[in-house]
Amino acid sequence: MDPRRTASAAWADLWLGLDVGSDIALANAMGREIIEAGLHHRRFIEHATTGFAEYAASVAPWTLERAERETGVPADAIREVAHAYATAGRAMICWTLGITEHHNAVDNVLALIDLGLLTGHVGRYGSGLNPLRGQNNVQGGGDMGALPDRLPGFQHVEDDALRAPFEAAWGVTIPPRRGWHLSAMFEAMERGDLTSLYVIGENPAQSEADQGKAVRALGGLDTLVVQDIFLTKTAELADVVLPAAAAWAETEGTVTNSERRVQRVRRALAPPGEARDDLDIVFALARRLGADWGEPSAERVWDEVRRLSPVHAGISYARLEAEGGLQWPCHDESHPGEAFLHGRLWEEPLRGRPAPFVAVEHDPPVDALDDDYPIRLTTGRRLDSYNTGVQTAGYRSPLRRGESIDLSPEDAARWRVGDGERVRVVSRRGSVEAPVRVDEGLRPGLAFMTLHFQDDVPTNVLTIDATDPASGTAEFKATAIRVERLGPDGQPGEPLAAGT
């Protein structure tokens, strides 16, 4: 299921080319069809879930015909995939940023979770719900509490009982309220409530939606500290830059992959020049602030994690060395680690809380199409490049061809533009110039760009910073644009409208 016919779609038995931002409409229609056909897993629903009746009522209006109008996917195709998913012996739903980079990101994910619960495709071999990670150790970052409302082990900071062991171990009082997510931080910068920022391994000056707004906010800080292995555009704005080591080769520690498997990372090389391990930098900074944590030791930090996070308690360095990796939850040193995160939902009697269905409603993209901005731009990645290009743009690749505005063959023919022709791409926030690339995987009215080459084509000048209230994720995937032909003098010429 992807608005574009990608290389992955070419391998598929069925491709559902839905309109950008219509994921919930599609998921709700699948849910309704599964229930109407009697294909839902009644025993699992009764045993392990709550809220089914409310969910069923919420999806009841989503007929296949209504979903076809909202998503652009033929009703027969929606029926086919709903029946295939519900009747499969094993089935997994995987998703990436195409689901989460929307103003209703959490609702998009909940709609998919509902389908897993409806069919019992969770907590079993070969079945599940899997957010595929775009960067190394994203899972590990979340595990360690790099979330605004969680302590290590996903323990909620607003729960007094969960917070107490951390306060005792650290000898401090932890504020009993969630912090700001990234988008809220930028809002706080604009208000003047956030005046100092410490950025580790991130390039928000180029990765944030509405790039001009982000750069202005960063430039207005009293103090900006950046810790990174490259002098990023964010680092160029910083008051202090702390050169860090490359975690994959120059540090000791652990990494956690998307199946929750914790593995050891071992130092192979010493960091170059004045670069230092992230842990060394943080310990040294703590010492300057009056807290002496002793000598930096990745194993000692990990042992603290094990003491405070029950799901990591049984994962010792000795076991990681001997067994090559362990999956959490791993409750003690005799525990093998749980292969299926939600396997408990099948236990008799049910262990822990039942899983809730959550009714969610379709909500179209914020940046609406109209006569002035008639084209839907969606952004994403290309296989050979990485994020804002910090780690890849400085190296040659036979696969790399730089940034472009990708258009469907039909749109390119209608607008009389060809491969390589430079055009001006305009949104309600700004404009960029880029060469055209004709892509047969795009449908009429849909365009595609990446954020890999921000120094050459700052795509995020175009994107909207409408954010999901729960996750703070911006709607990178749904921008309204127009394309203008450039005259011989390089000045914008006639707009190319979707209907012309």
MOGI-V201310 format. One record per backbone hydrogen bond with DSSP energy under -1.0 kcal/mol. CO is the residue of the C=O (numbers start at 1). NH is the residue of the N-H. Records with the same first field share a line. If there is no record, write none. Layout:
CO->NH + NH
This chain:
4->6
6->10
8->11
9->12
16->2 + 18
19->22
22->26
23->27
24->28
25->29
26->30
27->31
28->32
29->33
30->34
31->35
32->36
33->37
34->39
35->38
40->42
41->45
42->46
43->47
44->48
45->49
48->355
50->357
51->55
52->56
53->57
54->58
55->59
56->60
59->62
61->63
63->67
64->68
65->69
66->70
67->71
68->72
71->19
74->78
75->79
76->80
77->81
78->82
79->83
80->84
81->85
82->86
83->87
91->128
93->130
95->132
96->99 + 100
97->101
100->102
101->477
102->105
104->108
105->109
106->110
107->111
108->112
109->113
110->114
111->115
112->116
113->117
114->118
115->119
116->120 + 121
118->41
120->122
124->127
128->93
130->95
135->138
137->141
138->142
139->143
140->144
141->146
142->145
143->153
145->147
147->150
148->179
149->157
151->155
155->151
156->159
159->163
160->164
163->167
164->168
165->169
166->170
167->171
175->177
181->185
182->186
183->187
184->188
185->189
186->190
187->191
188->192 + 193 + 194
195->222 + 223
197->225
199->227
203->206 + 207
204->208
210->214
211->215
212->216
213->217
214->218
215->219
218->221
223->197
224->239 + 240
225->199
226->242
227->201
228->244
230->232
232->236
234->237
235->238
240->226
242->228
243->276
246->249 + 250
249->268 + 269
253->265
255->263
257->260
260->328
261->257
262->326
263->255
265->253
272->275
276->245
277->281
278->282
279->283
280->284
281->285
282->286
283->287
284->288
285->289
286->291
287->290
297->301
298->302
299->303
300->304
301->305
302->306
303->307
304->308
305->309
309->312
311->330
312->315
314->316
316->320
317->321
318->322
319->323
320->324
326->262
329->338
330->314
332->335
340->343
342->345
343->346
344->347
355->50
366->368
373->370
375->481
376->447
377->479
378->449
382->385
386->389
389->393
392->395
397->400
405->437
406->448
407->439
408->412
409->413
410->414
411->415
412->417
418->421
421->436
423->434
424->484
425->432
426->482
430->427
432->425
434->423
435->405
436->420
437->407
439->442
441->5
443->446
445->376
447->378
448->406
449->380
453->456 + 457
457->459
458->461
459->462
460->211
466->475
468->472
473->468
474->476
475->478
479->377
481->375
482->426
483->496
484->424
485->493
487->490
491->487
494->485
497->500
